[in-house]
Amino acid sequence: MLTFIALHTKDRIMLKKIVWFVFILTVTSQFGVFAQNDASRKRVAEELLVVAHAQESFNETMEKALEGQSKILPEENRAAFVGAMKDFINTYMKWEVIKSEMVNLYASEFTESELKELIAFYKTPIGQKILIKLPAITTRSMEIGTKILTDHKEELTQLMMKAMEK
């Protein structure tokens, strides 16, 4: 049973990484990287997060991730898991806690000009469409990852046990 719980903890961590990877890849794949932090760039980065509805997207993504992860747990453990994870998220991963880190991230990865281009893009119909579709795409991506992990749980268990023996 301990291995089962540990695997689900690793699964949860992996799925969180997948979610953030997909989100960041979608937003950043077309742009170069320039690391220069200044107050003006941070203000523009914060504006981008507002225009991109990042808070709503983040909250929805966290809720969907929790929902997806809870489905792979036995029914008798599900409610306790969901409660514990909601407490953790509400304490350590709520938007108010990570917003400044996200502003710093975007400000360090994009020039001010690029941030303004992203803002302009997100104000277009296709930009709005991706903002609407991205949570569903992210959720579906998590479901795909969860299914793969569930379908190959035995193989993963064997690999993890073998790795722990070394």
Buried (B, 14 or more C-beta within 10 A) or exposed (E): EEEEEEBBEEBBEEBBEBBEEBBEEBBBEEBEEEEEEEEEBBBBBBBBBEBBBBBEBBBBBBBBBBEBBBEBBEEEBBEEBBEEBEEEBEEEEBBEEBBEEBBBBBBBBBBBEBBBBBBEBBEEEEBBEBBEEBBEEBBEBBBEBBEEBEEEBEEBBEEBEEEEEE
